[in-house]
Amino acid sequence: MFAVVPLAQWLLGGFGWQRAMILLAVFVWLIALLAFVLPWRRKQDNVNADELEETQTMSQVLVQASRHSGFWLLFAGFLCAASTWRSSPRTCPPTWPTTDWRLR
């Protein structure tokens, strides 16, 4: 996730926007293809999904998710992406208003 922006910038600077888009599209298709081709480990449980009727409240789900390192890595990635987008006025299309959107 963090490598895509510098890669895209390098491609744009080196090859122009049209070839950069083609190369990024090939990169995305390659990742999608690998996601389907690579073998995944699946649990082979003999339990029927209807028998697993466990209900959890939202707070229980959040507590369970907060104990997993993947949750915090995703959270940090989205936080970094959001802070980068909000701090760079060049990412907004020129038709958007130029008012300051930051919270005060």
BELRACOR-V971302 format. One record per helix or strand of 2 or more residues. SS is the DSSP state (a for helix, b for strand). FROM is the first residue (numbers start at 0). TO is the last residue. Records with the same first field share a line. If there is no record, write none. Layout:
SS->FROM-TO + FROM-TO
This chain:
a->1-14 + 16-36 + 48-51 + 57-65 + 68-86 + 88-90
